[in-house]
């Protein structure tokens, strides 16, 4: 399995949807490729952070979020208010 193929199967792997043989090949690649393992962990963390952000969208912003990012998101929401209304 190549690194590109690993990325193509990542969602299925994390949702435990890979067939046993593919899962074994996937995990073998992870054991031999530190960059892919790091990418998988980052991807997994991104999913979790996305879930947390959606649980209470009007709650306080976590301290770890850079202020510049918050400002950029708020500016984008002001520039496109119609897209924000779809999320309510």
PDB file with SEQRES, HELIX, SHEET and CRYST1 records, atoms N, CA, C and O in Angstrom:
SEQRES   1 A   88  UNK UNK UNK UNK UNK UNK UNK UNK UNK UNK UNK UNK UNK          
SEQRES   2 A   88  UNK UNK UNK UNK UNK UNK UNK UNK UNK UNK UNK UNK UNK          
SEQRES   3 A   88  UNK UNK UNK UNK UNK UNK UNK UNK UNK UNK UNK UNK UNK          
SEQRES   4 A   88  UNK UNK UNK UNK UNK UNK UNK UNK UNK UNK UNK UNK UNK          
SEQRES   5 A   88  UNK UNK UNK UNK UNK UNK UNK UNK UNK UNK UNK UNK UNK          
SEQRES   6 A   88  UNK UNK UNK UNK UNK UNK UNK UNK UNK UNK UNK UNK UNK          
SEQRES   7 A   88  UNK UNK UNK UNK UNK UNK UNK UNK UNK UNK                      
HELIX    1 AA1 UNK A    3  UNK A   14  1                                  12    
HELIX    2 AA2 UNK A   20  UNK A   32  1                                  13    
HELIX    3 AA3 UNK A   34  UNK A   55  1                                  22    
HELIX    4 AA4 UNK A   67  UNK A   79  1                                  13    
HELIX    5 AA5 UNK A   81  UNK A   85  1                                   5    
CRYST1    1.000    1.000    1.000  90.00  90.00  90.00 P 1           1          
ATOM      1  N   UNK A   1       0.854  -1.180   0.000  1.00  0.00           N  
ATOM      2  CA  UNK A   1       0.000   0.000   0.000  1.00  0.00           C  
ATOM      3  C   UNK A   1       0.892   1.232   0.000  1.00  0.00           C  
ATOM      4  O   UNK A   1       1.874   1.308   0.739  1.00  0.00           O  
ATOM      5  N   UNK A   2       0.535   2.190  -0.838  1.00  0.00           N  
ATOM      6  CA  UNK A   2       1.274   3.450  -0.894  1.00  0.00           C  
ATOM      7  C   UNK A   2       0.654   4.448   0.082  1.00  0.00           C  
ATOM      8  O   UNK A   2      -0.436   4.228   0.609  1.00  0.00           O  
ATOM      9  N   UNK A   3       1.353   5.525   0.305  1.00  0.00           N  
ATOM     10  CA  UNK A   3       0.823   6.577   1.189  1.00  0.00           C  
ATOM     11  C   UNK A   3      -0.476   7.150   0.623  1.00  0.00           C  
ATOM     12  O   UNK A   3      -1.410   7.412   1.381  1.00  0.00           O  
ATOM     13  N   UNK A   4      -0.552   7.350  -0.691  1.00  0.00           N  
ATOM     14  CA  UNK A   4      -1.770   7.874  -1.309  1.00  0.00           C  
ATOM     15  C   UNK A   4      -2.928   6.905  -1.114  1.00  0.00           C  
ATOM     16  O   UNK A   4      -4.044   7.328  -0.813  1.00  0.00           O  
ATOM     17  N   UNK A   5      -2.678   5.625  -1.280  1.00  0.00           N  
ATOM     18  CA  UNK A   5      -3.740   4.636  -1.075  1.00  0.00           C  
ATOM     19  C   UNK A   5      -4.204   4.643   0.379  1.00  0.00           C  
ATOM     20  O   UNK A   5      -5.395   4.508   0.656  1.00  0.00           O  
ATOM     21  N   UNK A   6      -3.270   4.799   1.292  1.00  0.00           N  
ATOM     22  CA  UNK A   6      -3.631   4.852   2.704  1.00  0.00           C  
ATOM     23  C   UNK A   6      -4.605   5.997   2.965  1.00  0.00           C  
ATOM     24  O   UNK A   6      -5.594   5.819   3.677  1.00  0.00           O  
ATOM     25  N   UNK A   7      -4.336   7.160   2.401  1.00  0.00           N  
ATOM     26  CA  UNK A   7      -5.219   8.312   2.580  1.00  0.00           C  
ATOM     27  C   UNK A   7      -6.601   8.009   2.007  1.00  0.00           C  
ATOM     28  O   UNK A   7      -7.614   8.402   2.587  1.00  0.00           O  
ATOM     29  N   UNK A   8      -6.646   7.311   0.871  1.00  0.00           N  
ATOM     30  CA  UNK A   8      -7.929   6.970   0.254  1.00  0.00           C  
ATOM     31  C   UNK A   8      -8.782   6.062   1.138  1.00  0.00           C  
ATOM     32  O   UNK A   8     -10.009   6.090   1.045  1.00  0.00           O  
ATOM     33  N   UNK A   9      -8.152   5.262   1.990  1.00  0.00           N  
ATOM     34  CA  UNK A   9      -8.873   4.310   2.836  1.00  0.00           C  
ATOM     35  C   UNK A   9      -9.058   4.790   4.278  1.00  0.00           C  
ATOM     36  O   UNK A   9      -9.634   4.076   5.099  1.00  0.00           O  
ATOM     37  N   UNK A  10      -8.576   5.988   4.585  1.00  0.00           N  
ATOM     38  CA  UNK A  10      -8.552   6.459   5.965  1.00  0.00           C  
ATOM     39  C   UNK A  10      -9.941   6.525   6.612  1.00  0.00           C  
ATOM     40  O   UNK A  10     -10.106   6.087   7.750  1.00  0.00           O  
ATOM     41  N   UNK A  11     -10.923   7.056   5.916  1.00  0.00           N  
ATOM     42  CA  UNK A  11     -12.267   7.173   6.489  1.00  0.00           C  
ATOM     43  C   UNK A  11     -12.828   5.783   6.788  1.00  0.00           C  
ATOM     44  O   UNK A  11     -13.412   5.559   7.849  1.00  0.00           O  
ATOM     45  N   UNK A  12     -12.651   4.859   5.857  1.00  0.00           N  
ATOM     46  CA  UNK A  12     -13.136   3.495   6.089  1.00  0.00           C  
ATOM     47  C   UNK A  12     -12.412   2.835   7.264  1.00  0.00           C  
ATOM     48  O   UNK A  12     -13.017   2.092   8.036  1.00  0.00           O  
ATOM     49  N   UNK A  13     -11.132   3.110   7.388  1.00  0.00           N  
ATOM     50  CA  UNK A  13     -10.373   2.541   8.508  1.00  0.00           C  
ATOM     51  C   UNK A  13     -10.884   3.079   9.841  1.00  0.00           C  
ATOM     52  O   UNK A  13     -11.124   2.313  10.775  1.00  0.00           O  
ATOM     53  N   UNK A  14     -11.049   4.386   9.924  1.00  0.00           N  
ATOM     54  CA  UNK A  14     -11.480   4.983  11.183  1.00  0.00           C  
ATOM     55  C   UNK A  14     -12.915   4.616  11.552  1.00  0.00           C  
ATOM     56  O   UNK A  14     -13.275   4.624  12.729  1.00  0.00           O  
ATOM     57  N   UNK A  15     -13.726   4.298  10.559  1.00  0.00           N  
ATOM     58  CA  UNK A  15     -15.104   3.884  10.847  1.00  0.00           C  
ATOM     59  C   UNK A  15     -15.224   2.362  10.912  1.00  0.00           C  
ATOM     60  O   UNK A  15     -16.327   1.816  10.941  1.00  0.00           O  
ATOM     61  N   UNK A  16     -14.086   1.693  10.936  1.00  0.00           N  
ATOM     62  CA  UNK A  16     -14.010   0.229  11.049  1.00  0.00           C  
ATOM     63  C   UNK A  16     -14.792  -0.464   9.925  1.00  0.00           C  
ATOM     64  O   UNK A  16     -15.505  -1.441  10.156  1.00  0.00           O  
ATOM     65  N   UNK A  17     -14.641   0.065   8.707  1.00  0.00           N  
ATOM     66  CA  UNK A  17     -15.343  -0.472   7.551  1.00  0.00           C  
ATOM     67  C   UNK A  17     -14.424  -1.198   6.567  1.00  0.00           C  
ATOM     68  O   UNK A  17     -14.893  -1.703   5.547  1.00  0.00           O  
ATOM     69  N   UNK A  18     -13.124  -1.257   6.857  1.00  0.00           N  
ATOM     70  CA  UNK A  18     -12.211  -1.955   5.957  1.00  0.00           C  
ATOM     71  C   UNK A  18     -12.324  -3.458   6.148  1.00  0.00           C  
ATOM     72  O   UNK A  18     -12.396  -3.934   7.281  1.00  0.00           O  
ATOM     73  N   UNK A  19     -12.340  -4.218   5.048  1.00  0.00           N  
ATOM     74  CA  UNK A  19     -12.291  -5.671   5.174  1.00  0.00           C  
ATOM     75  C   UNK A  19     -10.993  -6.086   5.874  1.00  0.00           C  
ATOM     76  O   UNK A  19      -9.995  -5.368   5.816  1.00  0.00           O  
ATOM     77  N   UNK A  20     -11.012  -7.229   6.523  1.00  0.00           N  
ATOM     78  CA  UNK A  20      -9.886  -7.669   7.354  1.00  0.00           C  
ATOM     79  C   UNK A  20      -8.547  -7.617   6.611  1.00  0.00           C  
ATOM     80  O   UNK A  20      -7.561  -7.126   7.159  1.00  0.00           O  
ATOM     81  N   UNK A  21      -8.500  -8.111   5.386  1.00  0.00           N  
ATOM     82  CA  UNK A  21      -7.244  -8.117   4.634  1.00  0.00           C  
ATOM     83  C   UNK A  21      -6.720  -6.719   4.369  1.00  0.00           C  
ATOM     84  O   UNK A  21      -5.528  -6.458   4.531  1.00  0.00           O  
ATOM     85  N   UNK A  22      -7.599  -5.822   3.963  1.00  0.00           N  
ATOM     86  CA  UNK A  22      -7.185  -4.435   3.722  1.00  0.00           C  
ATOM     87  C   UNK A  22      -6.762  -3.755   5.016  1.00  0.00           C  
ATOM     88  O   UNK A  22      -5.820  -2.962   5.031  1.00  0.00           O  
ATOM     89  N   UNK A  23      -7.459  -4.066   6.093  1.00  0.00           N  
ATOM     90  CA  UNK A  23      -7.112  -3.472   7.376  1.00  0.00           C  
ATOM     91  C   UNK A  23      -5.702  -3.894   7.797  1.00  0.00           C  
ATOM     92  O   UNK A  23      -4.935  -3.084   8.317  1.00  0.00           O  
ATOM     93  N   UNK A  24      -5.373  -5.150   7.570  1.00  0.00           N  
ATOM     94  CA  UNK A  24      -4.036  -5.636   7.927  1.00  0.00           C  
ATOM     95  C   UNK A  24      -2.961  -4.944   7.100  1.00  0.00           C  
ATOM     96  O   UNK A  24      -1.914  -4.565   7.627  1.00  0.00           O  
ATOM     97  N   UNK A  25      -3.217  -4.778   5.802  1.00  0.00           N  
ATOM     98  CA  UNK A  25      -2.263  -4.082   4.936  1.00  0.00           C  
ATOM     99  C   UNK A  25      -2.142  -2.611   5.363  1.00  0.00           C  
ATOM    100  O   UNK A  25      -1.043  -2.058   5.394  1.00  0.00           O  
ATOM    101  N   UNK A  26      -3.263  -1.994   5.687  1.00  0.00           N  
ATOM    102  CA  UNK A  26      -3.296  -0.611   6.146  1.00  0.00           C  
ATOM    103  C   UNK A  26      -2.441  -0.461   7.399  1.00  0.00           C  
ATOM    104  O   UNK A  26      -1.594   0.428   7.481  1.00  0.00           O  
ATOM    105  N   UNK A  27      -2.669  -1.333   8.370  1.00  0.00           N  
ATOM    106  CA  UNK A  27      -1.931  -1.256   9.634  1.00  0.00           C  
ATOM    107  C   UNK A  27      -0.458  -1.589   9.459  1.00  0.00           C  
ATOM    108  O   UNK A  27       0.383  -1.045  10.175  1.00  0.00           O  
ATOM    109  N   UNK A  28      -0.129  -2.474   8.519  1.00  0.00           N  
ATOM    110  CA  UNK A  28       1.276  -2.757   8.228  1.00  0.00           C  
ATOM    111  C   UNK A  28       1.949  -1.500   7.693  1.00  0.00           C  
ATOM    112  O   UNK A  28       3.054  -1.151   8.110  1.00  0.00           O  
ATOM    113  N   UNK A  29       1.279  -0.826   6.770  1.00  0.00           N  
ATOM    114  CA  UNK A  29       1.842   0.418   6.238  1.00  0.00           C  
ATOM    115  C   UNK A  29       2.060   1.430   7.367  1.00  0.00           C  
ATOM    116  O   UNK A  29       3.102   2.082   7.429  1.00  0.00           O  
ATOM    117  N   UNK A  30       1.077   1.556   8.253  1.00  0.00           N  
ATOM    118  CA  UNK A  30       1.217   2.498   9.381  1.00  0.00           C  
ATOM    119  C   UNK A  30       2.421   2.145  10.247  1.00  0.00           C  
ATOM    120  O   UNK A  30       3.123   3.032  10.734  1.00  0.00           O  
ATOM    121  N   UNK A  31       2.656   0.858  10.437  1.00  0.00           N  
ATOM    122  CA  UNK A  31       3.774   0.441  11.292  1.00  0.00           C  
ATOM    123  C   UNK A  31       5.129   0.741  10.655  1.00  0.00           C  
ATOM    124  O   UNK A  31       6.143   0.817  11.349  1.00  0.00           O  
ATOM    125  N   UNK A  32       5.143   0.909   9.336  1.00  0.00           N  
ATOM    126  CA  UNK A  32       6.397   1.151   8.620  1.00  0.00           C  
ATOM    127  C   UNK A  32       6.573   2.599   8.152  1.00  0.00           C  
ATOM    128  O   UNK A  32       7.629   2.968   7.638  1.00  0.00           O  
ATOM    129  N   UNK A  33       5.527   3.416   8.335  1.00  0.00           N  
ATOM    130  CA  UNK A  33       5.556   4.772   7.775  1.00  0.00           C  
ATOM    131  C   UNK A  33       5.145   5.801   8.833  1.00  0.00           C  
ATOM    132  O   UNK A  33       3.962   6.118   8.952  1.00  0.00           O  
ATOM    133  N   UNK A  34       6.105   6.324   9.600  1.00  0.00           N  
ATOM    134  CA  UNK A  34       5.776   7.325  10.626  1.00  0.00           C  
ATOM    135  C   UNK A  34       4.997   8.533  10.100  1.00  0.00           C  
ATOM    136  O   UNK A  34       4.103   9.011  10.798  1.00  0.00           O  
ATOM    137  N   UNK A  35       5.297   9.055   8.890  1.00  0.00           N  
ATOM    138  CA  UNK A  35       4.493  10.203   8.420  1.00  0.00           C  
ATOM    139  C   UNK A  35       3.000   9.848   8.254  1.00  0.00           C  
ATOM    140  O   UNK A  35       2.137  10.666   8.575  1.00  0.00           O  
ATOM    141  N   UNK A  36       2.697   8.662   7.768  1.00  0.00           N  
ATOM    142  CA  UNK A  36       1.293   8.265   7.617  1.00  0.00           C  
ATOM    143  C   UNK A  36       0.637   8.062   8.982  1.00  0.00           C  
ATOM    144  O   UNK A  36      -0.531   8.408   9.163  1.00  0.00           O  
ATOM    145  N   UNK A  37       1.363   7.513   9.928  1.00  0.00           N  
ATOM    146  CA  UNK A  37       0.828   7.341  11.275  1.00  0.00           C  
ATOM    147  C   UNK A  37       0.523   8.707  11.883  1.00  0.00           C  
ATOM    148  O   UNK A  37      -0.522   8.897  12.505  1.00  0.00           O  
ATOM    149  N   UNK A  38       1.431   9.646  11.701  1.00  0.00           N  
ATOM    150  CA  UNK A  38       1.206  11.004  12.203  1.00  0.00           C  
ATOM    151  C   UNK A  38      -0.002  11.642  11.518  1.00  0.00           C  
ATOM    152  O   UNK A  38      -0.816  12.294  12.172  1.00  0.00           O  
ATOM    153  N   UNK A  39      -0.118  11.454  10.206  1.00  0.00           N  
ATOM    154  CA  UNK A  39      -1.254  12.004   9.467  1.00  0.00           C  
ATOM    155  C   UNK A  39      -2.557  11.409   9.969  1.00  0.00           C  
ATOM    156  O   UNK A  39      -3.542  12.129  10.130  1.00  0.00           O  
ATOM    157  N   UNK A  40      -2.579  10.102  10.220  1.00  0.00           N  
ATOM    158  CA  UNK A  40      -3.774   9.439  10.737  1.00  0.00           C  
ATOM    159  C   UNK A  40      -4.172  10.024  12.088  1.00  0.00           C  
ATOM    160  O   UNK A  40      -5.350  10.296  12.318  1.00  0.00           O  
ATOM    161  N   UNK A  41      -3.220  10.217  12.970  1.00  0.00           N  
ATOM    162  CA  UNK A  41      -3.523  10.773  14.287  1.00  0.00           C  
ATOM    163  C   UNK A  41      -4.058  12.203  14.169  1.00  0.00           C  
ATOM    164  O   UNK A  41      -4.988  12.582  14.879  1.00  0.00           O  
ATOM    165  N   UNK A  42      -3.474  12.982  13.281  1.00  0.00           N  
ATOM    166  CA  UNK A  42      -3.947  14.346  13.058  1.00  0.00           C  
ATOM    167  C   UNK A  42      -5.363  14.334  12.491  1.00  0.00           C  
ATOM    168  O   UNK A  42      -6.206  15.138  12.889  1.00  0.00           O  
ATOM    169  N   UNK A  43      -5.615  13.431  11.573  1.00  0.00           N  
ATOM    170  CA  UNK A  43      -6.945  13.293  10.961  1.00  0.00           C  
ATOM    171  C   UNK A  43      -7.970  12.902  12.025  1.00  0.00           C  
ATOM    172  O   UNK A  43      -9.062  13.467  12.089  1.00  0.00           O  
ATOM    173  N   UNK A  44      -7.603  11.934  12.853  1.00  0.00           N  
ATOM    174  CA  UNK A  44      -8.489  11.485  13.938  1.00  0.00           C  
ATOM    175  C   UNK A  44      -8.788  12.631  14.905  1.00  0.00           C  
ATOM    176  O   UNK A  44      -9.930  12.806  15.330  1.00  0.00           O  
ATOM    177  N   UNK A  45      -7.778  13.398  15.243  1.00  0.00           N  
ATOM    178  CA  UNK A  45      -7.956  14.535  16.147  1.00  0.00           C  
ATOM    179  C   UNK A  45      -8.841  15.609  15.512  1.00  0.00           C  
ATOM    180  O   UNK A  45      -9.658  16.226  16.195  1.00  0.00           O  
ATOM    181  N   UNK A  46      -8.681  15.827  14.224  1.00  0.00           N  
ATOM    182  CA  UNK A  46      -9.505  16.805  13.517  1.00  0.00           C  
ATOM    183  C   UNK A  46     -10.976  16.413  13.571  1.00  0.00           C  
ATOM    184  O   UNK A  46     -11.841  17.258  13.797  1.00  0.00           O  
ATOM    185  N   UNK A  47     -11.252  15.152  13.367  1.00  0.00           N  
ATOM    186  CA  UNK A  47     -12.630  14.659  13.443  1.00  0.00           C  
ATOM    187  C   UNK A  47     -13.197  14.900  14.838  1.00  0.00           C  
ATOM    188  O   UNK A  47     -14.329  15.362  14.978  1.00  0.00           O  
ATOM    189  N   UNK A  48     -12.431  14.594  15.849  1.00  0.00           N  
ATOM    190  CA  UNK A  48     -12.887  14.773  17.226  1.00  0.00           C  
ATOM    191  C   UNK A  48     -13.116  16.247  17.550  1.00  0.00           C  
ATOM    192  O   UNK A  48     -14.107  16.597  18.191  1.00  0.00           O  
ATOM    193  N   UNK A  49     -12.214  17.099  17.114  1.00  0.00           N  
ATOM    194  CA  UNK A  49     -12.378  18.529  17.354  1.00  0.00           C  
ATOM    195  C   UNK A  49     -13.607  19.067  16.623  1.00  0.00           C  
ATOM    196  O   UNK A  49     -14.313  19.932  17.142  1.00  0.00           O  
ATOM    197  N   UNK A  50     -13.858  18.556  15.427  1.00  0.00           N  
ATOM    198  CA  UNK A  50     -15.051  18.955  14.691  1.00  0.00           C  
ATOM    199  C   UNK A  50     -16.314  18.560  15.422  1.00  0.00           C  
ATOM    200  O   UNK A  50     -17.271  19.332  15.484  1.00  0.00           O  
ATOM    201  N   UNK A  51     -16.321  17.358  15.978  1.00  0.00           N  
ATOM    202  CA  UNK A  51     -17.476  16.919  16.760  1.00  0.00           C  
ATOM    203  C   UNK A  51     -17.678  17.809  17.980  1.00  0.00           C  
ATOM    204  O   UNK A  51     -18.804  18.194  18.297  1.00  0.00           O  
ATOM    205  N   UNK A  52     -16.599  18.128  18.652  1.00  0.00           N  
ATOM    206  CA  UNK A  52     -16.698  18.984  19.839  1.00  0.00           C  
ATOM    207  C   UNK A  52     -17.198  20.376  19.474  1.00  0.00           C  
ATOM    208  O   UNK A  52     -18.000  20.964  20.200  1.00  0.00           O  
ATOM    209  N   UNK A  53     -16.730  20.893  18.365  1.00  0.00           N  
ATOM    210  CA  UNK A  53     -17.139  22.233  17.954  1.00  0.00           C  
ATOM    211  C   UNK A  53     -18.622  22.286  17.618  1.00  0.00           C  
ATOM    212  O   UNK A  53     -19.264  23.323  17.784  1.00  0.00           O  
ATOM    213  N   UNK A  54     -19.159  21.182  17.151  1.00  0.00           N  
ATOM    214  CA  UNK A  54     -20.570  21.164  16.750  1.00  0.00           C  
ATOM    215  C   UNK A  54     -21.514  20.863  17.901  1.00  0.00           C  
ATOM    216  O   UNK A  54     -22.725  21.026  17.754  1.00  0.00           O  
ATOM    217  N   UNK A  55     -20.997  20.432  19.034  1.00  0.00           N  
ATOM    218  CA  UNK A  55     -21.882  20.105  20.144  1.00  0.00           C  
ATOM    219  C   UNK A  55     -22.470  21.347  20.790  1.00  0.00           C  
ATOM    220  O   UNK A  55     -23.601  21.311  21.275  1.00  0.00           O  
ATOM    221  N   UNK A  56     -21.728  22.440  20.806  1.00  0.00           N  
ATOM    222  CA  UNK A  56     -22.213  23.676  21.395  1.00  0.00           C  
ATOM    223  C   UNK A  56     -21.649  24.859  20.594  1.00  0.00           C  
ATOM    224  O   UNK A  56     -20.724  25.532  21.047  1.00  0.00           O  
ATOM    225  N   UNK A  57     -22.214  25.110  19.393  1.00  0.00           N  
ATOM    226  CA  UNK A  57     -21.624  26.142  18.531  1.00  0.00           C  
ATOM    227  C   UNK A  57     -21.673  27.548  19.122  1.00  0.00           C  
ATOM    228  O   UNK A  57     -20.916  28.418  18.694  1.00  0.00           O  
ATOM    229  N   UNK A  58     -22.540  27.783  20.087  1.00  0.00           N  
ATOM    230  CA  UNK A  58     -22.607  29.112  20.696  1.00  0.00           C  
ATOM    231  C   UNK A  58     -21.814  29.199  21.995  1.00  0.00           C  
ATOM    232  O   UNK A  58     -21.825  30.231  22.666  1.00  0.00           O  
ATOM    233  N   UNK A  59     -21.129  28.121  22.348  1.00  0.00           N  
ATOM    234  CA  UNK A  59     -20.342  28.095  23.579  1.00  0.00           C  
ATOM    235  C   UNK A  59     -19.035  28.855  23.417  1.00  0.00           C  
ATOM    236  O   UNK A  59     -18.738  29.367  22.337  1.00  0.00           O  
ATOM    237  N   UNK A  60     -18.262  28.929  24.482  1.00  0.00           N  
ATOM    238  CA  UNK A  60     -16.997  29.666  24.428  1.00  0.00           C  
ATOM    239  C   UNK A  60     -15.984  28.971  23.514  1.00  0.00           C  
ATOM    240  O   UNK A  60     -16.007  27.749  23.367  1.00  0.00           O  
ATOM    241  N   UNK A  61     -15.115  29.744  22.915  1.00  0.00           N  
ATOM    242  CA  UNK A  61     -14.066  29.227  22.058  1.00  0.00           C  
ATOM    243  C   UNK A  61     -12.955  28.683  22.957  1.00  0.00           C  
ATOM    244  O   UNK A  61     -12.524  29.369  23.884  1.00  0.00           O  
ATOM    245  N   UNK A  62     -12.484  27.458  22.695  1.00  0.00           N  
ATOM    246  CA  UNK A  62     -11.387  26.915  23.512  1.00  0.00           C  
ATOM    247  C   UNK A  62     -10.154  27.806  23.443  1.00  0.00           C  
ATOM    248  O   UNK A  62      -9.884  28.430  22.417  1.00  0.00           O  
ATOM    249  N   UNK A  63      -9.423  27.859  24.523  1.00  0.00           N  
ATOM    250  CA  UNK A  63      -8.241  28.720  24.612  1.00  0.00           C  
ATOM    251  C   UNK A  63      -7.183  28.384  23.576  1.00  0.00           C  
ATOM    252  O   UNK A  63      -6.419  29.258  23.165  1.00  0.00           O  
ATOM    253  N   UNK A  64      -7.128  27.118  23.147  1.00  0.00           N  
ATOM    254  CA  UNK A  64      -6.095  26.694  22.200  1.00  0.00           C  
ATOM    255  C   UNK A  64      -6.325  27.223  20.789  1.00  0.00           C  
ATOM    256  O   UNK A  64      -5.420  27.153  19.958  1.00  0.00           O  
ATOM    257  N   UNK A  65      -7.505  27.746  20.500  1.00  0.00           N  
ATOM    258  CA  UNK A  65      -7.812  28.256  19.160  1.00  0.00           C  
ATOM    259  C   UNK A  65      -7.194  29.644  19.009  1.00  0.00           C  
ATOM    260  O   UNK A  65      -7.485  30.543  19.797  1.00  0.00           O  
ATOM    261  N   UNK A  66      -6.338  29.821  17.995  1.00  0.00           N  
ATOM    262  CA  UNK A  66      -5.697  31.127  17.800  1.00  0.00           C  
ATOM    263  C   UNK A  66      -6.726  32.227  17.510  1.00  0.00           C  
ATOM    264  O   UNK A  66      -7.697  32.004  16.787  1.00  0.00           O  
ATOM    265  N   UNK A  67      -6.504  33.392  18.071  1.00  0.00           N  
ATOM    266  CA  UNK A  67      -7.434  34.508  17.902  1.00  0.00           C  
ATOM    267  C   UNK A  67      -7.576  34.896  16.434  1.00  0.00           C  
ATOM    268  O   UNK A  67      -8.658  35.294  16.002  1.00  0.00           O  
ATOM    269  N   UNK A  68      -6.497  34.784  15.665  1.00  0.00           N  
ATOM    270  CA  UNK A  68      -6.562  35.112  14.235  1.00  0.00           C  
ATOM    271  C   UNK A  68      -7.529  34.182  13.514  1.00  0.00           C  
ATOM    272  O   UNK A  68      -8.223  34.611  12.592  1.00  0.00           O  
ATOM    273  N   UNK A  69      -7.586  32.923  13.917  1.00  0.00           N  
ATOM    274  CA  UNK A  69      -8.514  31.979  13.306  1.00  0.00           C  
ATOM    275  C   UNK A  69      -9.952  32.366  13.629  1.00  0.00           C  
ATOM    276  O   UNK A  69     -10.813  32.356  12.749  1.00  0.00           O  
ATOM    277  N   UNK A  70     -10.211  32.703  14.876  1.00  0.00           N  
ATOM    278  CA  UNK A  70     -11.552  33.134  15.282  1.00  0.00           C  
ATOM    279  C   UNK A  70     -11.956  34.370  14.484  1.00  0.00           C  
ATOM    280  O   UNK A  70     -13.078  34.441  13.982  1.00  0.00           O  
ATOM    281  N   UNK A  71     -11.058  35.339  14.365  1.00  0.00           N  
ATOM    282  CA  UNK A  71     -11.354  36.562  13.611  1.00  0.00           C  
ATOM    283  C   UNK A  71     -11.664  36.243  12.151  1.00  0.00           C  
ATOM    284  O   UNK A  71     -12.580  36.824  11.569  1.00  0.00           O  
ATOM    285  N   UNK A  72     -10.907  35.324  11.559  1.00  0.00           N  
ATOM    286  CA  UNK A  72     -11.130  34.961  10.157  1.00  0.00           C  
ATOM    287  C   UNK A  72     -12.482  34.287   9.970  1.00  0.00           C  
ATOM    288  O   UNK A  72     -13.179  34.557   8.992  1.00  0.00           O  
ATOM    289  N   UNK A  73     -12.854  33.424  10.888  1.00  0.00           N  
ATOM    290  CA  UNK A  73     -14.151  32.743  10.803  1.00  0.00           C  
ATOM    291  C   UNK A  73     -15.290  33.740  10.957  1.00  0.00           C  
ATOM    292  O   UNK A  73     -16.262  33.701  10.203  1.00  0.00           O  
ATOM    293  N   UNK A  74     -15.171  34.621  11.921  1.00  0.00           N  
ATOM    294  CA  UNK A  74     -16.216  35.632  12.117  1.00  0.00           C  
ATOM    295  C   UNK A  74     -16.335  36.555  10.914  1.00  0.00           C  
ATOM    296  O   UNK A  74     -17.443  36.932  10.532  1.00  0.00           O  
ATOM    297  N   UNK A  75     -15.216  36.921  10.316  1.00  0.00           N  
ATOM    298  CA  UNK A  75     -15.248  37.772   9.122  1.00  0.00           C  
ATOM    299  C   UNK A  75     -15.920  37.035   7.967  1.00  0.00           C  
ATOM    300  O   UNK A  75     -16.692  37.629   7.213  1.00  0.00           O  
ATOM    301  N   UNK A  76     -15.631  35.752   7.828  1.00  0.00           N  
ATOM    302  CA  UNK A  76     -16.252  34.960   6.758  1.00  0.00           C  
ATOM    303  C   UNK A  76     -17.755  34.845   6.979  1.00  0.00           C  
ATOM    304  O   UNK A  76     -18.529  34.913   6.025  1.00  0.00           O  
ATOM    305  N   UNK A  77     -18.170  34.674   8.221  1.00  0.00           N  
ATOM    306  CA  UNK A  77     -19.603  34.594   8.524  1.00  0.00           C  
ATOM    307  C   UNK A  77     -20.305  35.903   8.198  1.00  0.00           C  
ATOM    308  O   UNK A  77     -21.433  35.900   7.705  1.00  0.00           O  
ATOM    309  N   UNK A  78     -19.638  37.033   8.475  1.00  0.00           N  
ATOM    310  CA  UNK A  78     -20.232  38.335   8.160  1.00  0.00           C  
ATOM    311  C   UNK A  78     -20.308  38.550   6.657  1.00  0.00           C  
ATOM    312  O   UNK A  78     -21.265  39.143   6.159  1.00  0.00           O  
ATOM    313  N   UNK A  79     -19.307  38.073   5.934  1.00  0.00           N  
ATOM    314  CA  UNK A  79     -19.268  38.250   4.486  1.00  0.00           C  
ATOM    315  C   UNK A  79     -20.298  37.373   3.776  1.00  0.00           C  
ATOM    316  O   UNK A  79     -20.763  37.715   2.688  1.00  0.00           O  
ATOM    317  N   UNK A  80     -20.657  36.238   4.391  1.00  0.00           N  
ATOM    318  CA  UNK A  80     -21.603  35.292   3.788  1.00  0.00           C  
ATOM    319  C   UNK A  80     -22.640  34.864   4.812  1.00  0.00           C  
ATOM    320  O   UNK A  80     -22.673  33.698   5.203  1.00  0.00           O  
ATOM    321  N   UNK A  81     -23.484  35.781   5.251  1.00  0.00           N  
ATOM    322  CA  UNK A  81     -24.459  35.434   6.305  1.00  0.00           C  
ATOM    323  C   UNK A  81     -25.462  34.360   5.879  1.00  0.00           C  
ATOM    324  O   UNK A  81     -25.998  33.647   6.728  1.00  0.00           O  
ATOM    325  N   UNK A  82     -25.719  34.239   4.579  1.00  0.00           N  
ATOM    326  CA  UNK A  82     -26.672  33.219   4.131  1.00  0.00           C  
ATOM    327  C   UNK A  82     -26.159  31.807   4.396  1.00  0.00           C  
ATOM    328  O   UNK A  82     -26.965  30.911   4.649  1.00  0.00           O  
ATOM    329  N   UNK A  83     -24.858  31.580   4.347  1.00  0.00           N  
ATOM    330  CA  UNK A  83     -24.324  30.240   4.602  1.00  0.00           C  
ATOM    331  C   UNK A  83     -24.422  29.895   6.086  1.00  0.00           C  
ATOM    332  O   UNK A  83     -24.540  28.721   6.435  1.00  0.00           O  
ATOM    333  N   UNK A  84     -24.376  30.893   6.961  1.00  0.00           N  
ATOM    334  CA  UNK A  84     -24.481  30.657   8.401  1.00  0.00           C  
ATOM    335  C   UNK A  84     -25.902  30.234   8.785  1.00  0.00           C  
ATOM    336  O   UNK A  84     -26.084  29.464   9.728  1.00  0.00           O  
ATOM    337  N   UNK A  85     -26.905  30.733   8.062  1.00  0.00           N  
ATOM    338  CA  UNK A  85     -28.290  30.406   8.423  1.00  0.00           C  
ATOM    339  C   UNK A  85     -28.628  28.945   8.150  1.00  0.00           C  
ATOM    340  O   UNK A  85     -29.572  28.420   8.739  1.00  0.00           O  
ATOM    341  N   UNK A  86     -27.890  28.280   7.280  1.00  0.00           N  
ATOM    342  CA  UNK A  86     -28.134  26.870   6.990  1.00  0.00           C  
ATOM    343  C   UNK A  86     -27.747  25.972   8.150  1.00  0.00           C  
ATOM    344  O   UNK A  86     -28.212  24.835   8.237  1.00  0.00           O  
ATOM    345  N   UNK A  87     -26.911  26.462   9.029  1.00  0.00           N  
ATOM    346  CA  UNK A  87     -26.415  25.652  10.142  1.00  0.00           C  
ATOM    347  C   UNK A  87     -27.271  25.772  11.381  1.00  0.00           C  
ATOM    348  O   UNK A  87     -26.932  25.194  12.413  1.00  0.00           O  
ATOM    349  N   UNK A  88     -28.363  26.498  11.317  1.00  0.00           N  
ATOM    350  CA  UNK A  88     -29.189  26.687  12.513  1.00  0.00           C  
ATOM    351  C   UNK A  88     -30.441  25.881  12.434  1.00  0.00           C  
ATOM    352  O   UNK A  88     -31.257  25.917  13.355  1.00  0.00           O  
TER     353      UNK A  88                                                      
END                                                                             
